[in-house]
Amino acid sequence: MKTPRNIAPAQGKLGVLLVGLGAVSTTTIAGVFAIRKGLAPAIGSLTQMGTIRLGKRTEGRSPKIKDFVDLATLDDIVFGGWDIFEEDCCAAARTAGVLEPALLEKIRPEMEAIKPMPAVFDQRYVKRLSGPNVKKGRNKKDLADQLVADIRRFKATHNCTRLVMVWCGSTEVFMKEGPVHQSLAAFEQGLEQSDDAIPSSMIYAYAALSEGIPFANAAPNLTADVPAMLELAARTQAPVAGNDMKTGQTLIKTVIAPGLKARLLGVRGWYSTNILGNRDGEVLDDPESFKTKEESKKSALDYIFQPHLYPELYKDLSHVVRINYYPPRGDNKEGWDNIDLVGWLGYPMQLKINFLCRDSILAAPIVLDSALFLDLAKRAGMSGIQEWLSFYFKAPMHAKEVYPEHDLFIQLMKLKNTLRYLKGEELITHLGLEYYD
Ligand SMILES: NC(=O)c1ccc[n+]([C@@H]2O[C@H](COP(=O)([O-])OP(=O)(O)OC[C@H]3O[C@@H](n4cnc5c(N)ncnc54)[C@H](O)[C@@H]3O)[C@@H](O)[C@H]2O)c1
């Protein structure tokens, strides 16, 4: 046993502020309400269902994660958020069409009580959307100040001891890091001058981080992953995680690809296509928003296969990703993957995967987990990029000098070892020689 890290207790209410009360957010919120009432199980959530092995395999110690580390309980969570539409959370959940009306009816009062605060929104960054519930301001700094006022008001009204913010808003247009993102001073000047390189999502991230609030980005936008935001997070000791939740097709990709790589099977091509009919699908139908998503979805294979180390297996891999907006399917996404493999002596094979998934049903438990783990990180005095939360993201944030870890199994080991480290338990290396000495 090593010295455990000092972790402040999870006392009082945790406010979870979600930007965008769309399909993912309302499914997360409704899920927490339903689970609290014992109406449904928390399937898919590591914080609620996961266990963690401690010590040797002979010790038989595998507590639930939530009993091992002090996490906020579901009863202690209060939700709030912003959206460009005025409908309350219950109506928004009905619009999203993910959950059965009968389930929503059972949690209607709690859901109706959550009304979106007016959003910071500019249609130049999400071309396919427009809505009435939008703030006006002198410049982007003024808008950030209004968000800070919202945050403080929410905290006081709901008597929260801590807050966490998760961007669950639409995917914004593709942007690259520019001069205004390089330092906090440049960024703050950019806010005053309403610099075009500052999209709405960055204004939210700035507001949260300047209050020392942990921030996660569930979408692929360039939001908190720039030097200016990391400088701010270091200054205010705020933990940050992202980008783009790993749910359907990419989740499966980061399960299958490490297996093929482990057996040194070559891959010549990986063709991924999706049909999706929700509002997210509609937003992604815009080429500029799709570009943001495409970049995020495509990076995983390069890092897992390491073509620079295995050129004969992966150098010329053709990786294609498509998303087609197809309204009849709603939130029930269908993904197809065709993988062209190469085996012993260069003989070709094929693997086909057809995943009929539910986008927001896969996303909700990991929004919950990231919020609870970020709150833990904050109480444990961890700030800046939380690489141990890579497990949840398609394009994980990482230190400049290292490559991101995409392999789901390494990510899970990293996450659990971080929890062991925080509690002063031995890290598990899976060496296991001691059983045979
Ligand atoms: N569902 C998944 O499996 C999944 C996985 C990874 C990432 N994501 C990402 O999560 C995000 C949310 O997905 P969704 O399915 O809930 O989409 P959605 O369209 O149902 O919800 C997004 C909501 O954000 C709101 N919004 C947009 N810009 C805003 C702003 N500036 N301020 C406040 N609200 C704003 C929209 O009005 C909408 O209600 C998307 O970016 C999506 O790409 C989803």
The ligand as a Gaussian input file, in Angstrom:
#p B3LYP/6-31G(d) Opt

LIG

0 1
 N      -24.886000      10.260000     -29.509000
 C      -23.669000       9.825000     -29.627000
 O      -23.440000       8.636000     -29.608000
 C      -22.555000      10.808000     -29.749000
 C      -21.271000      10.291000     -29.741000
 C      -20.199000      11.149000     -29.814000
 C      -20.423000      12.499000     -29.892000
 N      -21.675000      12.994000     -29.941000
 C      -21.812000      14.421000     -30.077000
 O      -22.550000      14.926000     -28.989000
 C      -23.211000      16.093000     -29.429000
 C      -24.672000      15.986000     -29.049000
 O      -25.293000      14.943000     -29.772000
 P      -26.871000      14.805000     -29.769000
 O      -27.181000      13.532000     -30.464000
 O      -27.396000      15.059000     -28.422000
 O      -27.266000      16.017000     -30.741000
 P      -28.612000      16.884000     -30.694000
 O      -28.622000      17.628000     -31.978000
 O      -29.782000      16.066000     -30.320000
 O      -28.347000      17.879000     -29.475000
 C      -27.463000      18.942000     -29.537000
 C      -28.146000      20.135000     -28.885000
 O      -27.186000      21.171000     -28.767000
 C      -27.857000      22.382000     -28.978000
 N      -26.842000      23.388000     -29.270000
 C      -26.106000      23.536000     -30.379000
 N      -25.249000      24.571000     -30.222000
 C      -25.473000      25.065000     -28.989000
 C      -24.907000      26.140000     -28.257000
 N      -23.942000      26.896000     -28.779000
 N      -25.348000      26.362000     -27.011000
 C      -26.336000      25.580000     -26.473000
 N      -26.915000      24.573000     -27.131000
 C      -26.476000      24.315000     -28.360000
 C      -28.833000      22.076000     -30.100000
 O      -29.872000      23.002000     -30.141000
 C      -29.307000      20.683000     -29.709000
 O      -30.464000      20.709000     -28.914000
 C      -22.998000      16.214000     -30.930000
 O      -21.925000      17.095000     -31.167000
 C      -22.588000      14.823000     -31.310000
 O      -21.798000      14.786000     -32.469000
 C      -22.754000      12.158000     -29.857000

